[in-house]
Amino acid sequence: MPPTTRYAVTDDVHIAYQTLGDARRDLVFVPGFISNVELWWEEPAATHFFERLATFSRLILFDKRGTGLSDRVADVAVLERRVDDLQVVMDAVGAERAVIIGASESGPTAALFAATHPERVSALVLVGAMARWTSTRDYPWARSALTYRMVMRTMQASWGTGISMPLYAPSRWTDNGLRSWWARLERTSASPGALRALLEANMNLDVRAILPTIQAPTLVVHSTRDRAVKVGGSRYMAGVIPHAKYVELPGGDHIFFGADADALLVEIQDFVTGVRPPPDADRVLATILFTDIVGSTERAAQLGDREWRRLLAQHYELTREEIERHRGKLHELTGDGVKATFDGPARAVRCARAIVDRVKSMGIEIRAGLHTGEVEVRGGNPGGIAVHIAARVAALAGPSEVVVSSTVKDLVVGSGLRFADRGTHGLKGVPDTWRLFSLE
């Protein structure tokens, strides 16, 4: 479940924010030129990025004024106001000092905040950022004003269709699911008018003069083949910010959850904590099972809180017994269901069927979904795209139904398990289409 969205108020403007994690270190992620704190959580790669940050921090996310879930206002692009918004969000969550991450367009905001409020910044991280948006004779790493205006007009004319994706995430352009999500991100993050106001104001934005005054330890990271922001801009910033550390990654995506995301996370964690995580997470092949109770809200209302909690406890105990009996591992209770993994797909399917059959005696029905794939294991909890696929498969199951991906079906050939074809489906936030099957 995504974090709860709350609001901080400054000058009668409401700024939407979220917090995730409970580490003692605060980390504020200042978004690029558009964002939507709730829509981020519908994209698995963004979810993975934020959850990793929250393993070593209390992560603070927010939407700038005029964007996402924050108030639509006229002064959307005033840099000083953006700094005020950052400060009021930190005040709202009680963050006296924090690591500030400025991604892309928010780099100048993060840099100005660090320069003007050094007592509140423990470290500064600039990702794919720039000191100014248009080129000059002594700053050749940006687009010319003419080219910038052409790009601005093109984006405004097709805004809401995913027009910015080829610049920001070229490595995933063939991912139809992400393209659809990206178009929604554009529409729900800023109107065409707000977009124009942002881009026009950025034409004259220039924070070069304040960069040498930054006192906080600073990490500057950029992908070499970034098409949206030229890498020379970050090389320049790293050269003028005192004692800045510069890291260049090999990819071509501008978005923070693109092809270089895992390498970027390693660099951030190493810089912030002094502890460099293993370069590759432990990865294993596993079958992931998700279950949840059908009609849980209505049943809880019917039974009342006390009786519903008793029924849930019985359900969890029964489910745990079956998972252990089938040599699985229970990882998480997900409200009214579970997440578990198995080292054998046939055992996982039989476990799901056993749970479905047993809970009927309690007067409830569950749905179950399974997928087999490579999972990333950190802290004992599996993650990665295979886990997201299993969750999406489970969401498509009906009452007392066990639905599996074609991967699972193919791996249990000869086991005696029989399946009915459920057709081809697009899974939200997951590339390509998937053929699903229902256990008979």
KETI-110509 format. One record per residue (C-alpha): residue number from 1; residue in one letter; x, y, z. Coordinates in steps of 0.1 Angstrom, whole numbers, padded with zeros to 4 digits. Example, Ala and Ser with C-alpha at 12.3 -4.5 7.8 and 13.67 -1.06 7.14 Angstrom:
@i:1, aa:A, px:0123, py:-0045, pz:0078
@i:2, aa:S, px:0137, py:-0011, pz:0071
//
This chain:
@i:1, aa:M, px:0000, py:0000, pz:0000
@i:2, aa:P, px:0013, py:0035, pz:-0008
@i:3, aa:P, px:0019, py:0059, pz:0021
@i:4, aa:T, px:-0009, py:0083, pz:0032
@i:5, aa:T, px:-0009, py:0116, pz:0014
@i:6, aa:R, px:-0010, py:0146, pz:0038
@i:7, aa:Y, px:-0008, py:0184, pz:0033
@i:8, aa:A, px:0015, py:0211, pz:0046
@i:9, aa:V, px:0004, py:0247, pz:0043
@i:10, aa:T, px:0024, py:0278, pz:0034
@i:11, aa:D, px:0009, py:0311, pz:0025
@i:12, aa:D, px:-0025, py:0294, pz:0020
@i:13, aa:V, px:-0010, py:0270, pz:-0005
@i:14, aa:H, px:-0014, py:0232, pz:0002
@i:15, aa:I, px:0016, py:0211, pz:-0005
@i:16, aa:A, px:0010, py:0173, pz:-0008
@i:17, aa:Y, px:0035, py:0151, pz:0008
@i:18, aa:Q, px:0041, py:0115, pz:0020
@i:19, aa:T, px:0066, py:0098, pz:0043
@i:20, aa:L, px:0079, py:0062, pz:0042
@i:21, aa:G, px:0102, py:0043, pz:0065
@i:22, aa:D, px:0112, py:0048, pz:0101
@i:23, aa:A, px:0150, py:0051, pz:0100
@i:24, aa:R, px:0165, py:0080, pz:0121
@i:25, aa:R, px:0180, py:0096, pz:0090
@i:26, aa:D, px:0156, py:0119, pz:0071
@i:27, aa:L, px:0158, py:0121, pz:0033
@i:28, aa:V, px:0138, py:0145, pz:0012
@i:29, aa:F, px:0133, py:0136, pz:-0025
@i:30, aa:V, px:0126, py:0168, pz:-0044
@i:31, aa:P, px:0109, py:0158, pz:-0077
@i:32, aa:G, px:0117, py:0169, pz:-0112
@i:33, aa:F, px:0094, py:0192, pz:-0132
@i:34, aa:I, px:0063, py:0170, pz:-0129
@i:35, aa:S, px:0053, py:0145, pz:-0102
@i:36, aa:N, px:0023, py:0129, pz:-0085
@i:37, aa:V, px:0030, py:0113, pz:-0052
@i:38, aa:E, px:0002, py:0088, pz:-0055
@i:39, aa:L, px:0007, py:0079, pz:-0091
@i:40, aa:W, px:0044, py:0071, pz:-0085
@i:41, aa:W, px:0033, py:0040, pz:-0066
@i:42, aa:E, px:0015, py:0025, pz:-0096
@i:43, aa:E, px:0048, py:0021, pz:-0114
@i:44, aa:P, px:0069, py:-0008, pz:-0101
@i:45, aa:A, px:0103, py:0007, pz:-0109
@i:46, aa:A, px:0095, py:0039, pz:-0091
@i:47, aa:T, px:0081, py:0019, pz:-0061
@i:48, aa:H, px:0113, py:-0002, pz:-0060
@i:49, aa:F, px:0134, py:0030, pz:-0060
@i:50, aa:F, px:0115, py:0047, pz:-0032
@i:51, aa:E, px:0113, py:0015, pz:-0011
@i:52, aa:R, px:0151, py:0011, pz:-0014
@i:53, aa:L, px:0157, py:0047, pz:-0002
@i:54, aa:A, px:0134, py:0040, pz:0027
@i:55, aa:T, px:0155, py:0010, pz:0039
@i:56, aa:F, px:0181, py:0035, pz:0052
@i:57, aa:S, px:0160, py:0066, pz:0058
@i:58, aa:R, px:0127, py:0081, pz:0066
@i:59, aa:L, px:0118, py:0091, pz:0030
@i:60, aa:I, px:0099, py:0123, pz:0025
@i:61, aa:L, px:0082, py:0128, pz:-0009
@i:62, aa:F, px:0062, py:0159, pz:-0021
@i:63, aa:D, px:0046, py:0175, pz:-0051
@i:64, aa:K, px:0058, py:0211, pz:-0059
@i:65, aa:R, px:0031, py:0238, pz:-0059
@i:66, aa:G, px:0012, py:0238, pz:-0091
@i:67, aa:T, px:0019, py:0201, pz:-0098
@i:68, aa:G, px:0006, py:0167, pz:-0088
@i:69, aa:L, px:-0017, py:0168, pz:-0058
@i:70, aa:S, px:-0006, py:0202, pz:-0045
@i:71, aa:D, px:-0026, py:0234, pz:-0051
@i:72, aa:R, px:-0026, py:0249, pz:-0086
@i:73, aa:V, px:-0012, py:0284, pz:-0082
@i:74, aa:A, px:0001, py:0312, pz:-0104
@i:75, aa:D, px:0036, py:0313, pz:-0090
@i:76, aa:V, px:0043, py:0277, pz:-0099
@i:77, aa:A, px:0078, py:0283, pz:-0112
@i:78, aa:V, px:0092, py:0309, pz:-0087
@i:79, aa:L, px:0124, py:0293, pz:-0073
@i:80, aa:E, px:0121, py:0310, pz:-0040
@i:81, aa:R, px:0086, py:0296, pz:-0035
@i:82, aa:R, px:0098, py:0261, pz:-0043
@i:83, aa:V, px:0124, py:0265, pz:-0015
@i:84, aa:D, px:0097, py:0276, pz:0008
@i:85, aa:D, px:0076, py:0245, pz:-0001
@i:86, aa:L, px:0106, py:0223, pz:0007
@i:87, aa:Q, px:0111, py:0239, pz:0041
@i:88, aa:V, px:0074, py:0238, pz:0051
@i:89, aa:V, px:0072, py:0201, pz:0043
@i:90, aa:M, px:0103, py:0194, pz:0065
@i:91, aa:D, px:0087, py:0214, pz:0092
@i:92, aa:A, px:0054, py:0195, pz:0089
@i:93, aa:V, px:0071, py:0161, pz:0095
@i:94, aa:G, px:0095, py:0174, pz:0121
@i:95, aa:A, px:0127, py:0170, pz:0100
@i:96, aa:E, px:0152, py:0194, pz:0115
@i:97, aa:R, px:0180, py:0182, pz:0091
@i:98, aa:A, px:0178, py:0160, pz:0061
@i:99, aa:V, px:0196, py:0146, pz:0031
@i:100, aa:I, px:0182, py:0165, pz:0001
@i:101, aa:I, px:0180, py:0148, pz:-0033
@i:102, aa:G, px:0173, py:0171, pz:-0062
@i:103, aa:A, px:0164, py:0153, pz:-0094
@i:104, aa:S, px:0165, py:0169, pz:-0128
@i:105, aa:E, px:0147, py:0203, pz:-0127
@i:106, aa:S, px:0146, py:0203, pz:-0089
@i:107, aa:G, px:0185, py:0204, pz:-0088
@i:108, aa:P, px:0185, py:0242, pz:-0086
@i:109, aa:T, px:0158, py:0241, pz:-0058
@i:110, aa:A, px:0179, py:0217, pz:-0038
@i:111, aa:A, px:0211, py:0236, pz:-0044
@i:112, aa:L, px:0195, py:0269, pz:-0033
@i:113, aa:F, px:0180, py:0254, pz:-0002
@i:114, aa:A, px:0214, py:0239, pz:0007
@i:115, aa:A, px:0231, py:0272, pz:0002
@i:116, aa:T, px:0206, py:0293, pz:0022
@i:117, aa:H, px:0197, py:0268, pz:0049
@i:118, aa:P, px:0230, py:0249, pz:0056
@i:119, aa:E, px:0219, py:0241, pz:0091
@i:120, aa:R, px:0191, py:0220, pz:0078
@i:121, aa:V, px:0210, py:0200, pz:0051
@i:122, aa:S, px:0232, py:0171, pz:0062
@i:123, aa:A, px:0240, py:0161, pz:0026
@i:124, aa:L, px:0230, py:0171, pz:-0009
@i:125, aa:V, px:0225, py:0147, pz:-0038
@i:126, aa:L, px:0220, py:0161, pz:-0074
@i:127, aa:V, px:0208, py:0136, pz:-0100
@i:128, aa:G, px:0207, py:0145, pz:-0137
@i:129, aa:A, px:0205, py:0181, pz:-0127
@i:130, aa:M, px:0216, py:0214, pz:-0143
@i:131, aa:A, px:0226, py:0249, pz:-0132
@i:132, aa:R, px:0207, py:0265, pz:-0161
@i:133, aa:W, px:0184, py:0253, pz:-0188
@i:134, aa:T, px:0195, py:0273, pz:-0218
@i:135, aa:S, px:0230, py:0277, pz:-0232
@i:136, aa:T, px:0253, py:0307, pz:-0230
@i:137, aa:R, px:0288, py:0313, pz:-0243
@i:138, aa:D, px:0303, py:0301, pz:-0209
@i:139, aa:Y, px:0276, py:0274, pz:-0204
@i:140, aa:P, px:0274, py:0254, pz:-0236
@i:141, aa:W, px:0259, py:0222, pz:-0221
@i:142, aa:A, px:0222, py:0232, pz:-0224
@i:143, aa:R, px:0199, py:0237, pz:-0254
@i:144, aa:S, px:0199, py:0270, pz:-0272
@i:145, aa:A, px:0170, py:0293, pz:-0265
@i:146, aa:L, px:0156, py:0287, pz:-0300
@i:147, aa:T, px:0158, py:0249, pz:-0296
@i:148, aa:Y, px:0143, py:0251, pz:-0261
@i:149, aa:R, px:0113, py:0270, pz:-0273
@i:150, aa:M, px:0107, py:0245, pz:-0301
@i:151, aa:V, px:0108, py:0216, pz:-0276
@i:152, aa:M, px:0085, py:0236, pz:-0253
@i:153, aa:R, px:0059, py:0241, pz:-0280
@i:154, aa:T, px:0060, py:0205, pz:-0291
@i:155, aa:M, px:0056, py:0192, pz:-0256
@i:156, aa:Q, px:0027, py:0216, pz:-0248
@i:157, aa:A, px:0009, py:0207, pz:-0281
@i:158, aa:S, px:0009, py:0169, pz:-0273
@i:159, aa:W, px:0010, py:0171, pz:-0235
@i:160, aa:G, px:-0008, py:0142, pz:-0218
@i:161, aa:T, px:0001, py:0116, pz:-0245
@i:162, aa:G, px:0034, py:0106, pz:-0231
@i:163, aa:I, px:0053, py:0131, pz:-0253
@i:164, aa:S, px:0081, py:0135, pz:-0227
@i:165, aa:M, px:0089, py:0098, pz:-0223
@i:166, aa:P, px:0114, py:0094, pz:-0253
@i:167, aa:L, px:0136, py:0121, pz:-0236
@i:168, aa:Y, px:0133, py:0108, pz:-0201
@i:169, aa:A, px:0131, py:0070, pz:-0205
@i:170, aa:P, px:0143, py:0060, pz:-0240
@i:171, aa:S, px:0153, py:0025, pz:-0228
@i:172, aa:R, px:0117, py:0017, pz:-0220
@i:173, aa:W, px:0100, py:0033, pz:-0250
@i:174, aa:T, px:0087, py:-0001, pz:-0263
@i:175, aa:D, px:0070, py:-0008, pz:-0229
@i:176, aa:N, px:0033, py:-0001, pz:-0237
@i:177, aa:G, px:0023, py:-0003, pz:-0201
@i:178, aa:L, px:0048, py:0023, pz:-0190
@i:179, aa:R, px:0038, py:0046, pz:-0220
@i:180, aa:S, px:0002, py:0045, pz:-0209
@i:181, aa:W, px:0012, py:0052, pz:-0173
@i:182, aa:W, px:0035, py:0080, pz:-0184
@i:183, aa:A, px:0007, py:0097, pz:-0203
@i:184, aa:R, px:-0014, py:0097, pz:-0172
@i:185, aa:L, px:0015, py:0110, pz:-0152
@i:186, aa:E, px:0017, py:0140, pz:-0175
@i:187, aa:R, px:-0021, py:0146, pz:-0173
@i:188, aa:T, px:-0023, py:0143, pz:-0135
@i:189, aa:S, px:0009, py:0162, pz:-0127
@i:190, aa:A, px:0004, py:0194, pz:-0146
@i:191, aa:S, px:-0020, py:0210, pz:-0170
@i:192, aa:P, px:-0006, py:0223, pz:-0204
@i:193, aa:G, px:-0007, py:0258, pz:-0190
@i:194, aa:A, px:0012, py:0249, pz:-0159
@i:195, aa:L, px:0037, py:0231, pz:-0180
@i:196, aa:R, px:0042, py:0262, pz:-0201
@i:197, aa:A, px:0047, py:0284, pz:-0170
@i:198, aa:L, px:0073, py:0260, pz:-0157
@i:199, aa:L, px:0093, py:0257, pz:-0189
@i:200, aa:E, px:0091, py:0294, pz:-0197
@i:201, aa:A, px:0104, py:0303, pz:-0162
@i:202, aa:N, px:0132, py:0277, pz:-0164
@i:203, aa:M, px:0145, py:0295, pz:-0195
@i:204, aa:N, px:0160, py:0322, pz:-0173
@i:205, aa:L, px:0169, py:0300, pz:-0143
@i:206, aa:D, px:0205, py:0302, pz:-0134
@i:207, aa:V, px:0220, py:0291, pz:-0100
@i:208, aa:R, px:0257, py:0290, pz:-0110
@i:209, aa:A, px:0265, py:0319, pz:-0087
@i:210, aa:I, px:0254, py:0301, pz:-0055
@i:211, aa:L, px:0270, py:0267, pz:-0062
@i:212, aa:P, px:0304, py:0277, pz:-0047
@i:213, aa:T, px:0287, py:0286, pz:-0014
@i:214, aa:I, px:0272, py:0252, pz:-0007
@i:215, aa:Q, px:0287, py:0238, pz:0025
@i:216, aa:A, px:0270, py:0204, pz:0027
@i:217, aa:P, px:0288, py:0172, pz:0015
@i:218, aa:T, px:0275, py:0169, pz:-0021
@i:219, aa:L, px:0272, py:0140, pz:-0045
@i:220, aa:V, px:0265, py:0147, pz:-0082
@i:221, aa:V, px:0253, py:0118, pz:-0104
@i:222, aa:H, px:0245, py:0118, pz:-0141
@i:223, aa:S, px:0240, py:0092, pz:-0169
@i:224, aa:T, px:0265, py:0097, pz:-0197
@i:225, aa:R, px:0240, py:0093, pz:-0226
@i:226, aa:D, px:0212, py:0113, pz:-0209
@i:227, aa:R, px:0192, py:0129, pz:-0238
@i:228, aa:A, px:0171, py:0153, pz:-0217
@i:229, aa:V, px:0200, py:0170, pz:-0198
@i:230, aa:K, px:0235, py:0169, pz:-0211
@i:231, aa:V, px:0261, py:0153, pz:-0189
@i:232, aa:G, px:0284, py:0184, pz:-0192
@i:233, aa:G, px:0261, py:0203, pz:-0169
@i:234, aa:S, px:0267, py:0179, pz:-0140
@i:235, aa:R, px:0304, py:0178, pz:-0147
@i:236, aa:Y, px:0304, py:0216, pz:-0144
@i:237, aa:M, px:0285, py:0216, pz:-0111
@i:238, aa:A, px:0307, py:0190, pz:-0096
@i:239, aa:G, px:0337, py:0211, pz:-0105
@i:240, aa:V, px:0324, py:0243, pz:-0087
@i:241, aa:I, px:0306, py:0229, pz:-0057
@i:242, aa:P, px:0333, py:0226, pz:-0030
@i:243, aa:H, px:0346, py:0191, pz:-0025
@i:244, aa:A, px:0317, py:0175, pz:-0045
@i:245, aa:K, px:0319, py:0139, pz:-0054
@i:246, aa:Y, px:0310, py:0131, pz:-0090
@i:247, aa:V, px:0298, py:0098, pz:-0104
@i:248, aa:E, px:0289, py:0091, pz:-0140
@i:249, aa:L, px:0267, py:0062, pz:-0149
@i:250, aa:P, px:0267, py:0045, pz:-0183
@i:251, aa:G, px:0230, py:0046, pz:-0192
@i:252, aa:G, px:0209, py:0069, pz:-0214
@i:253, aa:D, px:0178, py:0074, pz:-0192
@i:254, aa:H, px:0171, py:0107, pz:-0175
@i:255, aa:I, px:0144, py:0095, pz:-0151
@i:256, aa:F, px:0157, py:0084, pz:-0117
@i:257, aa:F, px:0141, py:0049, pz:-0120
@i:258, aa:G, px:0155, py:0042, pz:-0154
@i:259, aa:A, px:0183, py:0018, pz:-0166
@i:260, aa:D, px:0208, py:0031, pz:-0140
@i:261, aa:A, px:0184, py:0030, pz:-0110
@i:262, aa:D, px:0201, py:0002, pz:-0091
@i:263, aa:A, px:0236, py:0017, pz:-0096
@i:264, aa:L, px:0223, py:0051, pz:-0086
@i:265, aa:L, px:0208, py:0037, pz:-0054
@i:266, aa:V, px:0241, py:0021, pz:-0045
@i:267, aa:E, px:0259, py:0054, pz:-0049
@i:268, aa:I, px:0233, py:0073, pz:-0028
@i:269, aa:Q, px:0234, py:0048, pz:0000
@i:270, aa:D, px:0272, py:0047, pz:0000
@i:271, aa:F, px:0274, py:0085, pz:0001
@i:272, aa:V, px:0247, py:0090, pz:0027
@i:273, aa:T, px:0255, py:0061, pz:0051
@i:274, aa:G, px:0291, py:0053, pz:0044
@i:275, aa:V, px:0281, py:0017, pz:0038
@i:276, aa:R, px:0282, py:0005, pz:0002
@i:277, aa:P, px:0257, py:-0023, pz:-0003
@i:278, aa:P, px:0266, py:-0053, pz:-0024
@i:279, aa:P, px:0267, py:-0044, pz:-0061
@i:280, aa:D, px:0242, py:-0071, pz:-0069
@i:281, aa:A, px:0213, py:-0081, pz:-0047
@i:282, aa:D, px:0209, py:-0118, pz:-0039
@i:283, aa:R, px:0187, py:-0131, pz:-0066
@i:284, aa:V, px:0169, py:-0164, pz:-0067
@i:285, aa:L, px:0143, py:-0181, pz:-0088
@i:286, aa:A, px:0111, py:-0185, pz:-0068
@i:287, aa:T, px:0073, py:-0189, pz:-0072
@i:288, aa:I, px:0055, py:-0161, pz:-0056
@i:289, aa:L, px:0020, py:-0165, pz:-0041
@i:290, aa:F, px:-0004, py:-0137, pz:-0033
@i:291, aa:T, px:-0038, py:-0142, pz:-0017
@i:292, aa:D, px:-0065, py:-0119, pz:-0004
@i:293, aa:I, px:-0100, py:-0123, pz:0010
@i:294, aa:V, px:-0128, py:-0116, pz:-0014
@i:295, aa:G, px:-0153, py:-0090, pz:-0001
@i:296, aa:S, px:-0133, py:-0083, pz:0031
@i:297, aa:T, px:-0147, py:-0048, pz:0036
@i:298, aa:E, px:-0183, py:-0059, pz:0034
@i:299, aa:R, px:-0176, py:-0089, pz:0057
@i:300, aa:A, px:-0158, py:-0068, pz:0083
@i:301, aa:A, px:-0187, py:-0044, pz:0084
@i:302, aa:Q, px:-0211, py:-0073, pz:0088
@i:303, aa:L, px:-0192, py:-0090, pz:0116
@i:304, aa:G, px:-0179, py:-0060, pz:0135
@i:305, aa:D, px:-0143, py:-0052, pz:0144
@i:306, aa:R, px:-0138, py:-0077, pz:0172
@i:307, aa:E, px:-0153, py:-0107, pz:0154
@i:308, aa:W, px:-0135, py:-0097, pz:0121
@i:309, aa:R, px:-0101, py:-0096, pz:0139
@i:310, aa:R, px:-0108, py:-0130, pz:0153
@i:311, aa:L, px:-0116, py:-0144, pz:0119
@i:312, aa:L, px:-0085, py:-0128, pz:0103
@i:313, aa:A, px:-0063, py:-0144, pz:0130
@i:314, aa:Q, px:-0078, py:-0178, pz:0122
@i:315, aa:H, px:-0073, py:-0172, pz:0085
@i:316, aa:Y, px:-0037, py:-0162, pz:0089
@i:317, aa:E, px:-0029, py:-0192, pz:0111
@i:318, aa:L, px:-0046, py:-0216, pz:0087
@i:319, aa:T, px:-0027, py:-0200, pz:0058
@i:320, aa:R, px:0006, py:-0202, pz:0076
@i:321, aa:E, px:0001, py:-0239, pz:0083
@i:322, aa:E, px:-0005, py:-0247, pz:0047
@i:323, aa:I, px:0025, py:-0226, pz:0035
@i:324, aa:E, px:0048, py:-0244, pz:0060
@i:325, aa:R, px:0033, py:-0278, pz:0050
@i:326, aa:H, px:0041, py:-0271, pz:0014
@i:327, aa:R, px:0077, py:-0260, pz:0022
@i:328, aa:G, px:0070, py:-0223, pz:0014
@i:329, aa:K, px:0081, py:-0192, pz:0033
@i:330, aa:L, px:0056, py:-0166, pz:0045
@i:331, aa:H, px:0070, py:-0131, pz:0040
@i:332, aa:E, px:0043, py:-0106, pz:0046
@i:333, aa:L, px:0007, py:-0102, pz:0058
@i:334, aa:T, px:-0009, py:-0078, pz:0033
@i:335, aa:G, px:-0040, py:-0065, pz:0051
@i:336, aa:D, px:-0063, py:-0094, pz:0044
@i:337, aa:G, px:-0039, py:-0117, pz:0025
@i:338, aa:V, px:-0004, py:-0130, pz:0024
@i:339, aa:K, px:0028, py:-0129, pz:0003
@i:340, aa:A, px:0048, py:-0161, pz:0002
@i:341, aa:T, px:0075, py:-0178, pz:-0019
@i:342, aa:F, px:0082, py:-0214, pz:-0028
@i:343, aa:D, px:0112, py:-0232, pz:-0044
@i:344, aa:G, px:0088, py:-0255, pz:-0063
@i:345, aa:P, px:0060, py:-0241, pz:-0085
@i:346, aa:A, px:0038, py:-0273, pz:-0082
@i:347, aa:R, px:0040, py:-0271, pz:-0044
@i:348, aa:A, px:0030, py:-0234, pz:-0046
@i:349, aa:V, px:0000, py:-0242, pz:-0067
@i:350, aa:R, px:-0011, py:-0270, pz:-0045
@i:351, aa:C, px:-0007, py:-0248, pz:-0014
@i:352, aa:A, px:-0029, py:-0221, pz:-0030
@i:353, aa:R, px:-0056, py:-0247, pz:-0037
@i:354, aa:A, px:-0054, py:-0261, pz:-0002
@i:355, aa:I, px:-0058, py:-0226, pz:0013
@i:356, aa:V, px:-0088, py:-0219, pz:-0010
@i:357, aa:D, px:-0105, py:-0251, pz:0001
@i:358, aa:R, px:-0098, py:-0248, pz:0038
@i:359, aa:V, px:-0110, py:-0212, pz:0043
@i:360, aa:K, px:-0144, py:-0220, pz:0029
@i:361, aa:S, px:-0151, py:-0238, pz:0062
@i:362, aa:M, px:-0147, py:-0204, pz:0079
@i:363, aa:G, px:-0173, py:-0188, pz:0056
@i:364, aa:I, px:-0149, py:-0168, pz:0036
@i:365, aa:E, px:-0134, py:-0170, pz:0001
@i:366, aa:I, px:-0100, py:-0160, pz:-0011
@i:367, aa:R, px:-0084, py:-0153, pz:-0045
@i:368, aa:A, px:-0049, py:-0164, pz:-0053
@i:369, aa:G, px:-0023, py:-0156, pz:-0080
@i:370, aa:L, px:0011, py:-0171, pz:-0087
@i:371, aa:H, px:0041, py:-0163, pz:-0109
@i:372, aa:T, px:0076, py:-0178, pz:-0112
@i:373, aa:G, px:0105, py:-0156, pz:-0118
@i:374, aa:E, px:0138, py:-0142, pz:-0105
@i:375, aa:V, px:0133, py:-0122, pz:-0073
@i:376, aa:E, px:0156, py:-0099, pz:-0055
@i:377, aa:V, px:0160, py:-0107, pz:-0018
@i:378, aa:R, px:0170, py:-0080, pz:0006
@i:379, aa:G, px:0165, py:-0083, pz:0043
@i:380, aa:G, px:0147, py:-0116, pz:0038
@i:381, aa:N, px:0119, py:-0100, pz:0018
@i:382, aa:P, px:0115, py:-0107, pz:-0020
@i:383, aa:G, px:0111, py:-0078, pz:-0044
@i:384, aa:G, px:0115, py:-0070, pz:-0081
@i:385, aa:I, px:0093, py:-0073, pz:-0112
@i:386, aa:A, px:0084, py:-0109, pz:-0106
@i:387, aa:V, px:0067, py:-0100, pz:-0073
@i:388, aa:H, px:0047, py:-0072, pz:-0090
@i:389, aa:I, px:0036, py:-0097, pz:-0117
@i:390, aa:A, px:0024, py:-0121, pz:-0091
@i:391, aa:A, px:0004, py:-0094, pz:-0074
@i:392, aa:R, px:-0012, py:-0083, pz:-0106
@i:393, aa:V, px:-0021, py:-0119, pz:-0115
@i:394, aa:A, px:-0038, py:-0123, pz:-0081
@i:395, aa:A, px:-0058, py:-0092, pz:-0086
@i:396, aa:L, px:-0074, py:-0108, pz:-0117
@i:397, aa:A, px:-0085, py:-0139, pz:-0099
@i:398, aa:G, px:-0122, py:-0144, pz:-0089
@i:399, aa:P, px:-0136, py:-0159, pz:-0057
@i:400, aa:S, px:-0120, py:-0192, pz:-0048
@i:401, aa:E, px:-0100, py:-0191, pz:-0080
@i:402, aa:V, px:-0062, py:-0198, pz:-0083
@i:403, aa:V, px:-0048, py:-0180, pz:-0114
@i:404, aa:V, px:-0012, py:-0186, pz:-0126
@i:405, aa:S, px:0010, py:-0171, pz:-0153
@i:406, aa:S, px:0020, py:-0191, pz:-0183
@i:407, aa:T, px:0055, py:-0195, pz:-0167
@i:408, aa:V, px:0040, py:-0214, pz:-0138
@i:409, aa:K, px:0018, py:-0236, pz:-0160
@i:410, aa:D, px:0047, py:-0245, pz:-0182
@i:411, aa:L, px:0069, py:-0254, pz:-0153
@i:412, aa:V, px:0044, py:-0279, pz:-0137
@i:413, aa:V, px:0039, py:-0300, pz:-0168
@i:414, aa:G, px:0036, py:-0337, pz:-0157
@i:415, aa:S, px:0025, py:-0328, pz:-0122
@i:416, aa:G, px:-0012, py:-0337, pz:-0128
@i:417, aa:L, px:-0023, py:-0302, pz:-0122
@i:418, aa:R, px:-0049, py:-0290, pz:-0148
@i:419, aa:F, px:-0056, py:-0255, pz:-0160
@i:420, aa:A, px:-0082, py:-0236, pz:-0180
@i:421, aa:D, px:-0070, py:-0209, pz:-0204
@i:422, aa:R, px:-0079, py:-0174, pz:-0191
@i:423, aa:G, px:-0067, py:-0155, pz:-0222
@i:424, aa:T, px:-0041, py:-0128, pz:-0226
@i:425, aa:H, px:-0040, py:-0098, pz:-0203
@i:426, aa:G, px:-0021, py:-0066, pz:-0198
@i:427, aa:L, px:-0008, py:-0063, pz:-0163
@i:428, aa:K, px:-0008, py:-0028, pz:-0149
@i:429, aa:G, px:0027, py:-0014, pz:-0148
@i:430, aa:V, px:0043, py:-0045, pz:-0163
@i:431, aa:P, px:0057, py:-0047, pz:-0198
@i:432, aa:D, px:0040, py:-0068, pz:-0226
@i:433, aa:T, px:0009, py:-0090, pz:-0223
@i:434, aa:W, px:0007, py:-0122, pz:-0203
@i:435, aa:R, px:-0013, py:-0154, pz:-0209
@i:436, aa:L, px:-0030, py:-0165, pz:-0177
@i:437, aa:F, px:-0045, py:-0198, pz:-0166
@i:438, aa:S, px:-0070, py:-0209, pz:-0139
@i:439, aa:L, px:-0065, py:-0240, pz:-0118
@i:440, aa:E, px:-0093, py:-0265, pz:-0124
//
